[in-house]
């Protein structure tokens, strides 16, 4: 599922695009049935000062941050 990586990071207390074992978003995509020839990417965000549950305002603020980052936007 799309939330599996987020849940794994929460459960095992890490924050990264790759798992502690080195599995990447591409690895997770292929394992879920995707083509190894398709390029995939992900954006993850951590909001240290956010109170759960996430709000639309919080998600929109994080999204604006990505869109204002040339590397993430590309």
DSSP file (Angstrom, degrees, kcal/mol; ACC not computed):
  #  RESIDUE AA STRUCTURE BP1 BP2  ACC     N-H-->O    O-->H-N    N-H-->O    O-->H-N    TCO  KAPPA ALPHA  PHI   PSI    X-CA   Y-CA   Z-CA
    1    1 A X    >         0   0    0      0, 0.0     3,-0.9     0, 0.0     4,-0.4   0.000 360.0 360.0 360.0 165.4    0.0    0.0    0.0
    2    2 A X  T 3   +     0   0    0      1,-0.2     4,-0.4     2,-0.1     3,-0.3   0.768 360.0  50.3 -67.5 -24.3    1.0    3.6   -0.3
    3    3 A X  T 3> S+     0   0    0      1,-0.2     4,-2.7     2,-0.1    -1,-0.2   0.532  82.9  92.9 -90.9  -5.8    1.2    4.0    3.4
    4    4 A X  H <> S+     0   0    0     -3,-0.9     4,-2.4     1,-0.2    -1,-0.2   0.889  86.9  46.9 -58.6 -42.8    3.3    0.9    4.1
    5    5 A X  H  > S+     0   0    0     -4,-0.4     4,-2.6    -3,-0.3    -1,-0.2   0.920 112.7  49.6 -67.1 -42.1    6.6    2.9    4.0
    6    6 A X  H  > S+     0   0    0     -4,-0.4     4,-2.2     1,-0.2    -2,-0.2   0.917 112.6  47.9 -61.4 -42.6    5.3    5.6    6.3
    7    7 A X  H  X S+     0   0    0     -4,-2.7     4,-2.9     2,-0.2    -2,-0.2   0.894 110.8  51.3 -65.4 -39.2    4.0    2.9    8.7
    8    8 A X  H  X S+     0   0    0     -4,-2.4     4,-2.6    -5,-0.2    -2,-0.2   0.913 109.5  50.1 -64.4 -42.5    7.4    1.1    8.6
    9    9 A X  H  X>S+     0   0    0     -4,-2.6     5,-1.7     1,-0.2     4,-0.7   0.915 114.1  45.4 -61.8 -41.8    9.3    4.4    9.3
   10   10 A X  H ><5S+     0   0    0     -4,-2.2     3,-0.5    -5,-0.2    -2,-0.2   0.942 114.9  46.7 -65.8 -47.5    7.0    5.0   12.3
   11   11 A X  H 3<5S+     0   0    0     -4,-2.9    -2,-0.2     1,-0.2    -1,-0.2   0.876 122.5  34.4 -64.1 -39.1    7.2    1.4   13.6
   12   12 A X  H 3<5S-     0   0    0     -4,-2.6    -1,-0.2    -5,-0.2    -2,-0.2   0.333 107.5-121.7-104.0   7.9   11.0    1.2   13.3
   13   13 A X  T <<5 +     0   0    0     -4,-0.7     2,-0.3    -3,-0.5    -3,-0.2   0.931  66.4 120.2  56.3  57.9   11.7    4.8   14.1
   14   14 A X      < -     0   0    0     -5,-1.7     2,-0.4    -6,-0.1    -1,-0.2  -0.951  46.8-153.0-140.3 164.2   13.6    6.0   11.1
   15   15 A X        +     0   0    0     -2,-0.3     2,-0.3     3,-0.0     3,-0.1  -0.866  45.5 106.3-141.8 102.4   13.0    8.7    8.5
   16   16 A X  S    S-     0   0    0     -2,-0.4    -2,-0.1     1,-0.1    -7,-0.1  -0.981  72.0-111.7-168.0 160.9   14.5    8.2    5.0
   17   17 A X  S    S+     0   0    0     -2,-0.3     2,-0.3     2,-0.1    -1,-0.1   0.818 105.8  54.8 -70.0 -30.3   13.6    7.3    1.4
   18   18 A X  S    S-     0   0    0      6,-0.1     6,-0.2    -3,-0.1     5,-0.0  -0.806  89.1-119.6-105.7 146.8   15.4    4.0    1.9
   19   19 A X    >   -     0   0    0      4,-2.4     3,-2.2    -2,-0.3    -1,-0.1  -0.261  38.2 -97.3 -71.5 167.5   14.7    1.4    4.6
   20   20 A X  T 3  S+     0   0    0      1,-0.3    -1,-0.1     2,-0.1    -2,-0.0   0.788 128.9  55.1 -57.1 -25.6   17.4    0.5    7.0
   21   21 A X  T 3  S-     0   0    0      2,-0.1    -1,-0.3     1,-0.0    -2,-0.0   0.521 124.6-105.1 -84.5  -5.2   18.1   -2.5    4.8
   22   22 A X    <   +     0   0    0     -3,-2.2     2,-0.2     1,-0.3    -2,-0.1   0.472  65.5 154.1  96.9   2.6   18.6   -0.3    1.8
   23   23 A X        -     0   0    0      4,-0.1    -4,-2.4     3,-0.1    -1,-0.3  -0.485  27.9-156.4 -67.4 131.9   15.2   -0.9    0.0
   24   24 A X     >  -     0   0    0     -6,-0.2     4,-2.4    -2,-0.2     5,-0.2  -0.434  33.4 -96.3-102.8 175.9   14.3    2.1   -2.1
   25   25 A X  H  > S+     0   0    0      1,-0.2     4,-2.4     2,-0.2     5,-0.2   0.878 127.0  54.2 -59.3 -37.4   11.0    3.5   -3.5
   26   26 A X  H  > S+     0   0    0      2,-0.2     4,-2.5     1,-0.2    -1,-0.2   0.920 107.6  49.5 -62.9 -43.6   11.8    1.6   -6.7
   27   27 A X  H  > S+     0   0    0      1,-0.2     4,-2.5     2,-0.2    -2,-0.2   0.922 112.5  47.3 -60.3 -44.7   12.3   -1.7   -4.8
   28   28 A X  H  X S+     0   0    0     -4,-2.4     4,-1.5     2,-0.2    -1,-0.2   0.878 111.2  52.1 -66.1 -37.2    8.9   -1.1   -3.0
   29   29 A X  H  <>S+     0   0    0     -4,-2.4     5,-2.6     2,-0.2    -2,-0.2   0.930 112.0  44.6 -63.7 -47.1    7.2   -0.3   -6.2
   30   30 A X  H ><5S+     0   0    0     -4,-2.5     3,-1.9     1,-0.2    -2,-0.2   0.912 110.8  54.3 -64.9 -42.9    8.4   -3.4   -8.0
   31   31 A X  H 3<5S+     0   0    0     -4,-2.5    -1,-0.2     1,-0.3    -2,-0.2   0.827 104.9  55.2 -60.3 -31.3    7.6   -5.6   -4.9
   32   32 A X  T 3<5S-     0   0    0     -4,-1.5    -1,-0.3    -5,-0.2    -2,-0.2   0.408 133.9 -89.0 -83.6   3.1    4.0   -4.2   -5.1
   33   33 A X  T < 5S+     0   0    0     -3,-1.9    -3,-0.2     1,-0.3    -2,-0.2   0.462  81.9 138.1 107.6   2.3    3.7   -5.4   -8.7
   34   34 A X      < -     0   0    0     -5,-2.6    -1,-0.3    -6,-0.2     2,-0.3  -0.332  60.6 -92.7 -78.6 163.7    5.0   -2.3  -10.6
   35   35 A X    >   -     0   0    0      1,-0.1     3,-1.3    -2,-0.1    -1,-0.1  -0.552  19.7-142.5 -76.4 135.1    7.3   -2.5  -13.6
   36   36 A X  T 3  S+     0   0    0     -2,-0.3    -1,-0.1     1,-0.2    -6,-0.1   0.627 101.6  61.7 -70.7 -10.6   11.0   -2.3  -12.9
   37   37 A X  T 3  S+     0   0    0      2,-0.1     2,-0.5     0, 0.0    -1,-0.2   0.484  84.4  92.1 -93.0  -4.8   11.3   -0.2  -16.1
   38   38 A X  S <  S-     0   0    0     -3,-1.3     2,-0.4   -12,-0.1    -4,-0.0  -0.782  77.3-127.9 -93.6 131.7    9.1    2.6  -14.8
   39   39 A X        +     0   0    0     -2,-0.5     2,-0.3     2,-0.0    -2,-0.1  -0.629  33.7 178.6 -77.5 128.8   10.7    5.5  -13.1
   40   40 A X        +     0   0    0     -2,-0.4     2,-0.3     2,-0.0   -14,-0.2  -0.929   8.3 177.2-129.4 155.9    9.2    6.3   -9.7
   41   41 A X        -     0   0    0     -2,-0.3     2,-0.3   -16,-0.1    -2,-0.0  -0.930  10.1-153.1-147.1 168.5    9.9    8.8   -7.0
   42   42 A X        -     0   0    0     -2,-0.3     2,-0.5     2,-0.0   -17,-0.1  -0.991   8.8-147.2-145.7 154.0    8.5    9.9   -3.7
   43   43 A X        -     0   0    0     -2,-0.3     2,-0.3     2,-0.0    -2,-0.0  -0.990  19.1-176.0-117.6 131.1    8.3   12.9   -1.5
   44   44 A X        -     0   0    0     -2,-0.5     2,-0.4     2,-0.0   -27,-0.1  -0.931   3.6-167.0-122.3 151.8    8.2   12.4    2.3
   45   45 A X        -     0   0    0     -2,-0.3     2,-0.5     2,-0.0    17,-0.0  -0.995  11.1-158.6-141.1 145.3    7.8   15.1    4.9
   46   46 A X        -     0   0    0     -2,-0.4     2,-0.7   -31,-0.0    -2,-0.0  -0.989   3.3-165.8-122.4 129.5    8.3   15.3    8.6
   47   47 A X    >   -     0   0    0     -2,-0.5     3,-1.2     1,-0.2    -2,-0.0  -0.870   3.8-175.2-117.7  96.9    6.5   18.0   10.5
   48   48 A X  T 3  S+     0   0    0     -2,-0.7    -1,-0.2     1,-0.3     0, 0.0   0.827  83.9  42.3 -61.7 -35.1    8.1   18.2   14.0
   49   49 A X  T 3  S+     0   0    0      2,-0.1     2,-0.3     0, 0.0    -1,-0.3   0.343  89.2 112.3 -98.1   7.4    5.7   20.8   15.3
   50   50 A X    <   -     0   0    0     -3,-1.2     2,-0.4     8,-0.0     4,-0.1  -0.614  58.0-142.1 -86.4 137.7    2.5   19.3   13.9
   51   51 A X        -     0   0    0     -2,-0.3     4,-0.1     2,-0.1     2,-0.1  -0.817  41.1 -80.3 -92.6 134.8   -0.2   17.8   16.1
   52   52 A X  S    S+     0   0    0     -2,-0.4     2,-0.1     2,-0.1     3,-0.0  -0.413 100.7  55.8 -71.2 156.2   -1.9   14.7   14.8
   53   53 A X  S    S-     0   0    0     -2,-0.1    -2,-0.1     1,-0.0     0, 0.0   0.653  89.4-117.0 -79.3 163.3   -4.1   14.1   12.9
   54   54 A X        -     0   0    0     -2,-0.1     2,-0.3    -4,-0.1    -2,-0.1  -0.322  29.7-148.1 -61.6 144.1   -2.8   15.9    9.8
   55   55 A X     >  -     0   0    0      1,-0.1     4,-2.3    -4,-0.1     5,-0.2  -0.721  25.3-112.3-108.5 163.5   -4.9   18.7    8.6
   56   56 A X  H  > S+     0   0    0     -2,-0.3     4,-2.8     1,-0.2     5,-0.2   0.906 119.9  54.8 -58.3 -41.5   -5.5   20.0    5.0
   57   57 A X  H  > S+     0   0    0      1,-0.2     4,-2.1     2,-0.2    -1,-0.2   0.904 108.1  48.1 -59.6 -43.3   -3.7   23.2    6.0
   58   58 A X  H  > S+     0   0    0      2,-0.2     4,-2.3     1,-0.2    -1,-0.2   0.932 113.3  46.6 -63.7 -46.9   -0.6   21.2    7.1
   59   59 A X  H  X S+     0   0    0     -4,-2.3     4,-2.5     1,-0.2    -2,-0.2   0.910 112.4  50.6 -63.8 -42.0   -0.5   19.0    4.0
   60   60 A X  H  X S+     0   0    0     -4,-2.8     4,-2.5    -5,-0.2    -1,-0.2   0.885 109.5  51.3 -63.9 -38.0   -0.9   22.1    1.8
   61   61 A X  H  X S+     0   0    0     -4,-2.1     4,-1.9     2,-0.2    -2,-0.2   0.919 111.5  46.7 -64.6 -43.7    1.9   23.9    3.6
   62   62 A X  H  X S+     0   0    0     -4,-2.3     4,-2.0     2,-0.2    -2,-0.2   0.908 112.0  51.4 -63.5 -41.1    4.2   20.9    3.1
   63   63 A X  H  X S+     0   0    0     -4,-2.5     4,-2.6     1,-0.2    -2,-0.2   0.905 107.1  52.7 -63.6 -41.9    3.2   20.6   -0.5
   64   64 A X  H  X S+     0   0    0     -4,-2.5     4,-1.8     1,-0.2    -1,-0.2   0.897 106.7  54.4 -60.0 -39.1    4.0   24.3   -1.1
   65   65 A X  H  < S+     0   0    0     -4,-1.9     4,-0.3     2,-0.2    -1,-0.2   0.919 109.4  46.5 -60.4 -43.7    7.4   23.7    0.4
   66   66 A X  H >< S+     0   0    0     -4,-2.0     3,-1.4     1,-0.2     7,-0.5   0.931 112.3  50.0 -62.7 -44.9    8.0   20.9   -2.1
   67   67 A X  H 3< S+     0   0    0     -4,-2.6    -1,-0.2     1,-0.3    -2,-0.2   0.767 109.0  52.4 -68.4 -24.5    6.8   23.1   -5.0
   68   68 A X  T 3< S+     0   0    0     -4,-1.8     2,-0.7    -5,-0.2    -1,-0.3   0.446  93.3  85.2 -88.3  -0.3    9.1   26.0   -3.9
   69   69 A X  S <> S-     0   0    0     -3,-1.4     4,-3.2    -4,-0.3     5,-0.3  -0.900  71.0-152.0-101.4 112.3   12.1   23.6   -3.9
   70   70 A X  H  > S+     0   0    0     -2,-0.7     4,-2.1     1,-0.2    -1,-0.2   0.877  94.7  49.5 -52.9 -41.8   13.6   23.4   -7.4
   71   71 A X  H  4 S+     0   0    0      2,-0.2    -1,-0.2     1,-0.2    -5,-0.1   0.914 115.6  41.7 -65.9 -42.4   14.9   19.9   -6.8
   72   72 A X  H  4 S+     0   0    0     -3,-0.2    -2,-0.2    -6,-0.2    -1,-0.2   0.902 113.4  52.9 -70.7 -40.4   11.7   18.5   -5.5
   73   73 A X  H  <        0   0    0     -4,-3.2    -2,-0.2    -7,-0.5    -1,-0.2   0.892 360.0 360.0 -63.5 -38.2    9.6   20.3   -8.0
   74   74 A X     <        0   0    0     -4,-2.1    -1,-0.3    -5,-0.3    -2,-0.2   0.515 360.0 360.0 -63.6 360.0   11.7   18.9  -10.9
